[in-house]
């Protein structure tokens, strides 16, 4: 099953409610929070000023195409930050 970025899930929850989002994406908010907690850990998040100034150290662009595997990606950082902001907005 393909899972959407957490930011998409959070926006859907914000717009349509948790029950509808959970049924559509087959994920609950606790699972999404665990994903973000894992990505925020030292295993994935780079120290400031390292990793070419990317936030996440281990991202994947396309496994089927063998492209951008286990590398920092600017769009992974974007979705990570977007997820953090959407979670913040939901908790207000």
N, C-alpha and C positions, 0 to 999 in steps of 0.2 A: 504494500500500500504506500502511495506517495503521500507524505505529510507536508502541509503548507508551512511556511515560516510562521513562527509564533506571532509575529506582528499581525499577520493576516487573521489568525485566530482571535487575537485580542480585539481587532477592529470589528470583526463579525459579532463577537460577544457584546461589544459596546453598542453596535447598531441594532442587533436582533435578539439578544439575550443568550444566556449560557446554555439553556436546554437545546435551542435550535443549533447553536454552534457545535455543541458536543455531539449531537446526532449527525451533523453533516461531516465533521472532521474526524469523528471517532477518537476524540481526545478530550480530556477534561482539563480544567484549569490547573489542577494539582500537577498533572503530567507536564503541562507547559511550563509551570514554575520550576519543576525539576530540571527541565532542559535548560532554562535560563540560568539556574544555579550552577549547573555543570559547566556551561559556557563561560560563566564568570569566575570559575576556579582557576588556580595557577596552572592547571594542566592545559587550559585552552587560552587563557587571557595573558597577553604579553605584558611585561613590565613597561612602564612609560619610557619612551625613548629608545626602545629596542624593537626588533622585528620589523625594521623599515618603517616604524611608526604605525603599523597596522595594529588593531586591537586584538583580533583573534589570530592565533598561530596556526591552527589546523582547520582548514576549510576544504570543501570539495566542490568543484564546478560541475563535472560530469563524469561519473564512473563509467557509464557505457561507452563514452568516447575516449576514455583514458586521458582526460584533460583536466588540468588544475586539481590535482589530487594531493591532499595534505600540504596545502600552501596557504599563505594569507591571501585573502581576496577582498578588494574594496567593497564589493556589493554584499559580502557576508558581514562585514563590519556595519554597513548601512542597515541591514535587516536586524542585526543584533541591537543597535542603538534605537531603531524604530520600535522594537519589541519592548525595550526598557521604558521608552517614553509612553507607549500605549498602556503598559501596566501601571505606570505612575498616574496616568490620566484616569484609568478605571478605578483606582484606589482613592481618588479625591472625593 
